[in-house]
Amino acid sequence: MRQVKDQGLLERRTGFYWAVFVVLIVALAGSWVAFAALGHSWFQLIVAAVLGVLFTQFAFLSHEAAHRQVFASNTWNDRTAQWAGTFLAGVSYSWWMNKHSRHHVNPNTVGKDPDISFEALSFREEDAAAKRGFLRWLVQRQGYAFFPMLLLEGANLHWQSARVLADVKELKGRRIEAALFLLRFCIYLGVLFWFLPVGMAFAFLGVQLAVFGLYMGASFAPNHKGMPVIPHDQKVDFFSRQVLTSRNIRGGWFMLHFMGGLNYQIEHHLFPNMPRPQLRAARTLVREYCADLDVPYVETTLVDSYRIVVQYLNRVGLAARDPFDCPMVAERRIR
């Protein structure tokens, strides 16, 4: 921490974030100009895919503002996170912040990290073995099903946001956020179904949601999935907990912007309020510190991280199979 502060790596880079915001707004405006110019053309699906990417980028910006990386003022950070996340990306900032804060405190910790608590997926053999019915069948194939399932994650994020904003009365800033959320979908869906034929509008919405969900999931999943899972009652120091459960993704400046800084997941977990442009410099310090303490520092390519995630999920899913169920016997069994 002393070295990080001495090098000024926690200082705000507000100019950088203003530049990112301007570029995204210009790209968003250009997308809607293309939407208007294309009219009733199936090339609109390309615009839908571009919007899926842009909404994800706004979600990254909301994530960084929520971590106080953008402005020195907490109020400005909160407002930026609300507008970029709730209004532009369509994801409740308050709901996501509550969930994400618990993840940061206890990453990959059983019973404490909501990111490893899914109904449809299992990240521990015990959970996989307890599945029944369709979920048992799904979890046996969960590695291969993971990325196709991400195509539905965009719709799920919107649904979870709507459910929380409608039900949780004590949610801080609920009325403002609910108004932004509702306004966003009224404008967005109103434009789609007013200017496009109904079938094309549904296709546009489906492509946009699929790209948004896939991009979001493919950016967050490589960082912790397949890394050690910590038992609920195990005591682990802060540094080891954050480093051992996180994985970095190589790729330089392109990956930095493609993943919104999430490629430097280890540094992000150690210094959550560090601005995106400073993470690369912090990586050098953290690697040296890990080497001094003999703590493993995991870094790989994006493709390899996906392979690790799929293999890990499939390996966990094997626990859902009946060890006494012989495939040959099952095939010849009289039903």
BALO-743757 format. One record per residue (C-alpha): residue in one letter; residue number from 1; chain; z, y, x. Coordinates in pm, 1 decimal. Layout:
! BALO-743757
marro, dovex, kese, zz, yy, xx
A, NUM, A, Z, Y, X
...
! end
This chain:
! BALO-743757
marro, dovex, kese, zz, yy, xx
M, 1, A, 0.0, 0.0, 0.0
R, 2, A, 77.1, 237.2, 287.7
Q, 3, A, -263.9, 174.6, 443.0
V, 4, A, -438.0, 216.7, 108.2
K, 5, A, -264.4, 550.0, 44.7
D, 6, A, -322.9, 672.4, 400.8
Q, 7, A, -696.3, 613.1, 358.2
G, 8, A, -699.5, 793.5, 23.8
L, 9, A, -825.4, 489.6, -165.2
L, 10, A, -619.7, 571.3, -475.6
E, 11, A, -756.7, 924.1, -508.6
R, 12, A, -965.8, 987.7, -822.0
R, 13, A, -1345.7, 993.3, -796.4
T, 14, A, -1404.6, 1192.7, -1111.6
G, 15, A, -1749.5, 1311.7, -998.2
F, 16, A, -1866.5, 952.5, -963.1
Y, 17, A, -1754.3, 866.9, -1315.7
W, 18, A, -1915.0, 1178.6, -1463.9
A, 19, A, -2239.8, 1070.5, -1296.7
V, 20, A, -2207.3, 718.7, -1441.7
F, 21, A, -2136.5, 860.8, -1787.1
V, 22, A, -2437.5, 1096.8, -1773.6
V, 23, A, -2670.1, 817.6, -1660.0
L, 24, A, -2549.5, 590.6, -1941.7
I, 25, A, -2584.3, 864.5, -2205.9
V, 26, A, -2938.3, 944.7, -2088.2
A, 27, A, -3026.3, 573.8, -2095.7
L, 28, A, -2874.6, 542.1, -2443.9
A, 29, A, -3072.2, 843.0, -2569.9
G, 30, A, -3390.0, 699.0, -2413.2
S, 31, A, -3329.8, 369.5, -2591.3
W, 32, A, -3310.0, 540.8, -2930.2
V, 33, A, -3623.5, 742.1, -2852.7
A, 34, A, -3800.0, 411.7, -2779.6
F, 35, A, -3654.9, 273.1, -3104.8
A, 36, A, -3806.1, 561.6, -3300.7
A, 37, A, -4142.8, 533.2, -3123.3
L, 38, A, -4181.1, 156.0, -3170.8
G, 39, A, -4132.5, 160.7, -3547.0
H, 40, A, -4181.2, -174.5, -3722.2
S, 41, A, -4266.1, -362.8, -3402.1
W, 42, A, -4103.2, -679.3, -3273.2
F, 43, A, -4087.7, -507.8, -2935.6
Q, 44, A, -3775.2, -354.4, -3087.3
L, 45, A, -3594.7, -667.1, -2966.4
I, 46, A, -3636.0, -536.4, -2610.7
V, 47, A, -3455.0, -218.9, -2716.5
A, 48, A, -3186.4, -438.1, -2873.8
A, 49, A, -3134.9, -621.3, -2543.4
V, 50, A, -3115.5, -291.3, -2353.7
L, 51, A, -2852.6, -165.0, -2598.0
G, 52, A, -2652.7, -482.9, -2539.1
V, 53, A, -2649.0, -402.5, -2167.4
L, 54, A, -2561.9, -34.9, -2222.1
F, 55, A, -2277.3, -112.2, -2461.9
T, 56, A, -2134.0, -345.9, -2196.7
Q, 57, A, -2156.6, -71.3, -1936.0
F, 58, A, -1967.7, 162.4, -2169.8
A, 59, A, -1705.8, -112.7, -2209.7
F, 60, A, -1670.6, -121.3, -1828.7
L, 61, A, -1618.9, 255.6, -1828.5
S, 62, A, -1355.4, 219.9, -2101.9
H, 63, A, -1183.0, -49.7, -1894.8
E, 64, A, -1165.3, 178.3, -1592.9
A, 65, A, -1036.0, 474.4, -1794.8
A, 66, A, -770.1, 249.2, -1948.4
H, 67, A, -654.4, 166.1, -1595.4
R, 68, A, -623.1, 539.8, -1515.3
Q, 69, A, -903.6, 519.8, -1259.1
V, 70, A, -1116.8, 803.9, -1395.5
F, 71, A, -897.4, 1112.8, -1452.5
A, 72, A, -555.5, 1227.6, -1332.7
S, 73, A, -463.8, 1306.6, -1693.8
N, 74, A, -346.6, 1013.1, -1906.4
T, 75, A, -467.2, 1193.9, -2217.8
W, 76, A, -820.6, 1228.8, -2081.1
N, 77, A, -821.8, 865.6, -1974.0
D, 78, A, -708.6, 752.4, -2319.2
R, 79, A, -969.9, 963.8, -2494.6
T, 80, A, -1243.7, 842.1, -2262.5
A, 81, A, -1140.0, 481.5, -2319.3
Q, 82, A, -1137.2, 534.3, -2696.8
W, 83, A, -1477.7, 697.8, -2716.7
A, 84, A, -1649.1, 471.9, -2462.1
G, 85, A, -1481.5, 153.1, -2584.2
T, 86, A, -1419.5, 198.8, -2955.5
F, 87, A, -1699.6, 436.5, -3058.3
L, 88, A, -1980.6, 340.0, -2820.3
A, 89, A, -1904.6, -27.9, -2744.5
G, 90, A, -1737.5, -112.6, -3076.5
V, 91, A, -1424.6, -273.1, -2926.7
S, 92, A, -1076.2, -152.4, -3021.3
Y, 93, A, -923.9, 16.7, -2718.4
S, 94, A, -563.8, -37.2, -2834.8
W, 95, A, -614.5, -407.1, -2914.5
W, 96, A, -795.3, -472.7, -2589.3
M, 97, A, -544.6, -271.5, -2381.0
N, 98, A, -249.4, -468.5, -2517.9
K, 99, A, -422.0, -797.9, -2444.1
H, 100, A, -551.6, -691.2, -2102.7
S, 101, A, -217.2, -551.5, -1986.6
R, 102, A, -51.1, -888.1, -2050.4
H, 103, A, -328.7, -1055.0, -1851.5
H, 104, A, -279.6, -823.7, -1553.4
V, 105, A, 94.1, -885.4, -1535.9
N, 106, A, 61.3, -1266.0, -1550.7
P, 107, A, -294.7, -1376.6, -1469.0
N, 108, A, -363.8, -1747.4, -1532.0
T, 109, A, 0.2, -1803.3, -1632.6
V, 110, A, 60.8, -2054.3, -1911.5
G, 111, A, 200.7, -1894.5, -2226.3
K, 112, A, 175.8, -1542.0, -2083.0
D, 113, A, -191.5, -1475.6, -2012.2
P, 114, A, -389.4, -1441.5, -2338.2
D, 115, A, -714.6, -1493.9, -2145.3
I, 116, A, -637.7, -1865.6, -2106.4
S, 117, A, -522.1, -1912.0, -2465.5
F, 118, A, -826.8, -1998.7, -2673.6
E, 119, A, -857.3, -2221.6, -2978.3
A, 120, A, -1205.2, -2344.4, -2890.2
L, 121, A, -1155.4, -2387.0, -2513.0
S, 122, A, -891.1, -2556.9, -2299.4
F, 123, A, -792.8, -2453.6, -1948.6
R, 124, A, -532.3, -2729.3, -1898.6
E, 125, A, -560.8, -3105.4, -1936.6
E, 126, A, -258.2, -3111.9, -2170.1
D, 127, A, -423.4, -2866.5, -2407.8
A, 128, A, -752.9, -3056.6, -2401.0
A, 129, A, -580.8, -3386.8, -2480.2
A, 130, A, -408.0, -3230.6, -2782.3
K, 131, A, -734.9, -3125.7, -2950.6
R, 132, A, -842.5, -3306.5, -3266.5
G, 133, A, -1154.7, -3328.4, -3480.8
F, 134, A, -1444.2, -3096.4, -3399.5
L, 135, A, -1243.8, -2907.8, -3136.8
R, 136, A, -1183.7, -3235.6, -2953.7
W, 137, A, -1558.2, -3305.5, -2953.5
L, 138, A, -1630.5, -2949.8, -2836.5
V, 139, A, -1374.2, -2942.2, -2557.6
Q, 140, A, -1521.6, -3261.8, -2410.5
R, 141, A, -1840.6, -3060.6, -2352.9
Q, 142, A, -1684.6, -2719.6, -2306.6
G, 143, A, -1828.7, -2652.2, -1961.4
Y, 144, A, -2185.7, -2684.7, -2083.6
A, 145, A, -2100.9, -2507.5, -2411.3
F, 146, A, -1926.3, -2212.5, -2244.7
F, 147, A, -2223.3, -1984.6, -2180.5
P, 148, A, -2398.1, -2060.6, -2512.0
M, 149, A, -2067.5, -1977.8, -2682.8
L, 150, A, -2066.8, -1638.5, -2510.8
L, 151, A, -2366.9, -1546.1, -2724.5
L, 152, A, -2115.9, -1523.0, -3010.8
E, 153, A, -1853.2, -1331.3, -2812.6
G, 154, A, -1994.7, -989.6, -2902.2
A, 155, A, -1951.1, -1056.4, -3274.2
N, 156, A, -1604.2, -1200.2, -3204.2
L, 157, A, -1493.4, -886.0, -3016.3
H, 158, A, -1602.3, -667.8, -3308.2
W, 159, A, -1428.8, -896.4, -3557.8
Q, 160, A, -1101.3, -906.7, -3363.2
S, 161, A, -1109.0, -528.0, -3332.5
A, 162, A, -1170.6, -480.4, -3705.5
R, 163, A, -895.7, -727.3, -3796.5
V, 164, A, -635.7, -558.6, -3577.1
L, 165, A, -727.7, -204.9, -3685.3
A, 166, A, -702.3, -310.5, -4050.1
D, 167, A, -374.8, -505.2, -4024.4
V, 168, A, -153.7, -370.4, -3744.7
K, 169, A, 15.7, -65.2, -3895.1
E, 170, A, 225.7, 23.2, -3588.9
L, 171, A, -74.5, 34.8, -3354.0
K, 172, A, -66.7, 359.6, -3153.4
G, 173, A, -348.9, 594.6, -3253.8
R, 174, A, -462.5, 348.2, -3519.1
R, 175, A, -602.8, 604.1, -3764.7
I, 176, A, -816.6, 786.0, -3508.7
E, 177, A, -937.9, 462.6, -3358.1
A, 178, A, -1012.7, 307.9, -3696.7
A, 179, A, -1211.1, 618.2, -3790.8
L, 180, A, -1414.7, 599.5, -3470.0
F, 181, A, -1472.4, 227.4, -3518.2
L, 182, A, -1585.1, 268.0, -3879.0
L, 183, A, -1804.8, 569.1, -3796.5
R, 184, A, -1970.6, 375.1, -3517.2
F, 185, A, -2076.8, 88.1, -3738.6
C, 186, A, -2177.8, 309.6, -4030.2
I, 187, A, -2414.5, 504.5, -3804.3
Y, 188, A, -2542.9, 203.2, -3611.3
L, 189, A, -2599.4, -32.0, -3903.2
G, 190, A, -2725.4, 254.3, -4119.8
V, 191, A, -2998.1, 338.8, -3867.0
L, 192, A, -3101.2, -25.7, -3824.2
F, 193, A, -3130.5, -112.9, -4190.9
W, 194, A, -3279.3, 223.4, -4294.2
F, 195, A, -3563.2, 229.6, -4039.7
L, 196, A, -3636.9, -141.5, -3994.6
P, 197, A, -3732.2, -417.5, -4240.0
V, 198, A, -3428.9, -626.7, -4331.5
G, 199, A, -3537.9, -934.1, -4133.0
M, 200, A, -3619.3, -729.7, -3823.6
A, 201, A, -3291.0, -539.7, -3853.3
F, 202, A, -3093.5, -864.8, -3857.1
A, 203, A, -3294.7, -994.4, -3559.0
F, 204, A, -3229.6, -668.1, -3371.9
L, 205, A, -2856.9, -691.5, -3441.8
G, 206, A, -2846.7, -1058.2, -3340.4
V, 207, A, -3017.3, -996.1, -3005.2
Q, 208, A, -2798.1, -694.7, -2929.3
L, 209, A, -2477.1, -884.8, -3008.4
A, 210, A, -2589.5, -1190.6, -2811.0
V, 211, A, -2671.6, -986.0, -2498.6
F, 212, A, -2349.7, -785.0, -2532.0
G, 213, A, -2134.7, -1098.9, -2562.7
L, 214, A, -2312.0, -1287.0, -2284.8
Y, 215, A, -2297.5, -991.2, -2046.0
M, 216, A, -1929.5, -924.3, -2118.1
G, 217, A, -1829.6, -1288.2, -2081.6
A, 218, A, -2046.1, -1347.3, -1776.2
S, 219, A, -1879.0, -1047.3, -1606.6
F, 220, A, -1516.2, -1137.0, -1683.3
A, 221, A, -1532.5, -1519.4, -1664.1
P, 222, A, -1611.6, -1561.8, -1289.9
N, 223, A, -1298.3, -1376.4, -1185.9
H, 224, A, -1023.2, -1622.4, -1287.3
K, 225, A, -1171.8, -1932.7, -1451.9
G, 226, A, -1137.7, -2230.0, -1219.8
M, 227, A, -865.4, -2065.9, -1011.9
P, 228, A, -507.2, -2205.3, -1001.6
V, 229, A, -314.2, -2201.8, -1329.5
I, 230, A, 55.3, -2109.2, -1292.9
P, 231, A, 315.4, -2296.7, -1502.9
H, 232, A, 511.6, -2084.5, -1748.3
D, 233, A, 843.6, -2102.0, -1562.0
Q, 234, A, 718.6, -2098.2, -1201.9
K, 235, A, 833.0, -1803.4, -989.8
V, 236, A, 554.7, -1649.3, -780.7
D, 237, A, 566.0, -1317.0, -594.9
F, 238, A, 336.0, -1037.2, -714.3
F, 239, A, 96.1, -1047.7, -418.8
S, 240, A, 44.4, -1424.8, -426.2
R, 241, A, 14.5, -1432.3, -806.4
Q, 242, A, -262.4, -1173.4, -807.8
V, 243, A, -457.4, -1306.5, -508.4
L, 244, A, -434.1, -1681.3, -569.8
T, 245, A, -551.4, -1656.4, -930.8
S, 246, A, -845.0, -1420.8, -861.6
R, 247, A, -1193.1, -1465.9, -719.2
N, 248, A, -1424.8, -1201.7, -573.8
I, 249, A, -1803.0, -1199.6, -618.0
R, 250, A, -2033.7, -1104.5, -330.3
G, 251, A, -2330.2, -878.0, -388.1
G, 252, A, -2278.2, -527.6, -247.9
W, 253, A, -2351.0, -209.0, -440.2
F, 254, A, -2572.2, -379.2, -701.9
M, 255, A, -2296.7, -622.0, -802.6
L, 256, A, -2044.5, -335.9, -799.0
H, 257, A, -2236.2, -155.8, -1073.6
F, 258, A, -2363.6, -467.6, -1250.9
M, 259, A, -2005.4, -589.8, -1300.9
G, 260, A, -1837.8, -250.1, -1329.6
G, 261, A, -1620.8, -316.8, -1023.0
L, 262, A, -1501.3, -652.8, -1154.7
N, 263, A, -1665.4, -824.3, -857.4
Y, 264, A, -1371.0, -696.3, -649.2
Q, 265, A, -1123.9, -871.4, -877.6
I, 266, A, -858.4, -933.5, -611.6
E, 267, A, -841.8, -567.5, -513.5
H, 268, A, -854.3, -461.2, -877.8
H, 269, A, -552.6, -678.2, -960.3
L, 270, A, -354.8, -554.0, -661.9
F, 271, A, -442.9, -188.3, -727.2
P, 272, A, -539.4, -159.2, -1096.7
N, 273, A, -575.7, 222.0, -1084.2
M, 274, A, -809.1, 222.6, -782.6
P, 275, A, -1147.7, 380.4, -866.8
R, 276, A, -1455.6, 160.2, -851.8
P, 277, A, -1613.2, 324.7, -540.6
Q, 278, A, -1296.4, 262.9, -334.3
L, 279, A, -1267.7, -111.5, -395.4
R, 280, A, -1507.8, -212.0, -118.7
A, 281, A, -1301.5, -32.9, 147.9
A, 282, A, -981.6, -188.0, 11.3
R, 283, A, -1141.2, -533.3, 41.9
T, 284, A, -1133.3, -508.6, 423.5
L, 285, A, -762.0, -425.5, 423.9
V, 286, A, -675.0, -700.0, 176.7
R, 287, A, -872.1, -967.4, 364.5
E, 288, A, -690.1, -881.5, 686.7
Y, 289, A, -353.8, -882.4, 511.8
C, 290, A, -427.1, -1220.7, 352.1
A, 291, A, -524.9, -1360.9, 692.3
D, 292, A, -197.5, -1235.0, 843.6
L, 293, A, 6.3, -1400.1, 565.2
D, 294, A, -212.6, -1713.6, 554.5
V, 295, A, -288.6, -1655.4, 184.6
P, 296, A, -631.0, -1789.9, 72.0
Y, 297, A, -880.8, -1513.8, -15.2
V, 298, A, -1155.0, -1658.4, -236.2
E, 299, A, -1498.0, -1499.8, -245.6
T, 300, A, -1828.7, -1651.1, -355.1
T, 301, A, -2167.0, -1568.8, -507.0
L, 302, A, -2214.9, -1505.5, -877.9
V, 303, A, -2419.9, -1823.4, -924.8
D, 304, A, -2162.2, -2035.5, -742.0
S, 305, A, -1883.6, -1884.5, -952.1
Y, 306, A, -2066.7, -1992.3, -1269.9
R, 307, A, -2108.5, -2343.2, -1128.7
I, 308, A, -1736.1, -2356.5, -1049.2
V, 309, A, -1646.5, -2239.9, -1401.7
V, 310, A, -1870.0, -2501.3, -1568.4
Q, 311, A, -1740.8, -2784.0, -1346.3
Y, 312, A, -1378.8, -2680.2, -1397.5
L, 313, A, -1409.1, -2664.5, -1775.8
N, 314, A, -1584.8, -3000.4, -1788.5
R, 315, A, -1318.2, -3156.6, -1567.2
V, 316, A, -1041.8, -3024.9, -1792.3
G, 317, A, -1236.8, -3139.2, -2097.6
L, 318, A, -1233.0, -3499.4, -1973.3
A, 319, A, -866.0, -3513.4, -2070.8
A, 320, A, -972.2, -3493.6, -2436.1
R, 321, A, -1149.6, -3827.7, -2412.0
D, 322, A, -975.9, -4151.2, -2504.4
P, 323, A, -924.8, -4337.0, -2172.8
F, 324, A, -941.3, -4668.5, -2363.6
D, 325, A, -1265.3, -4582.3, -2542.4
C, 326, A, -1532.1, -4784.8, -2360.1
P, 327, A, -1881.1, -4635.5, -2422.3
M, 328, A, -2041.8, -4984.0, -2449.1
V, 329, A, -1781.2, -5104.0, -2699.4
A, 330, A, -1812.5, -4783.6, -2897.8
E, 331, A, -2189.2, -4826.8, -2913.8
R, 332, A, -2167.6, -5186.3, -3047.5
R, 333, A, -1865.5, -5135.0, -3271.6
I, 334, A, -1919.9, -5223.0, -3639.1
R, 335, A, -1861.3, -4911.9, -3850.7
! end
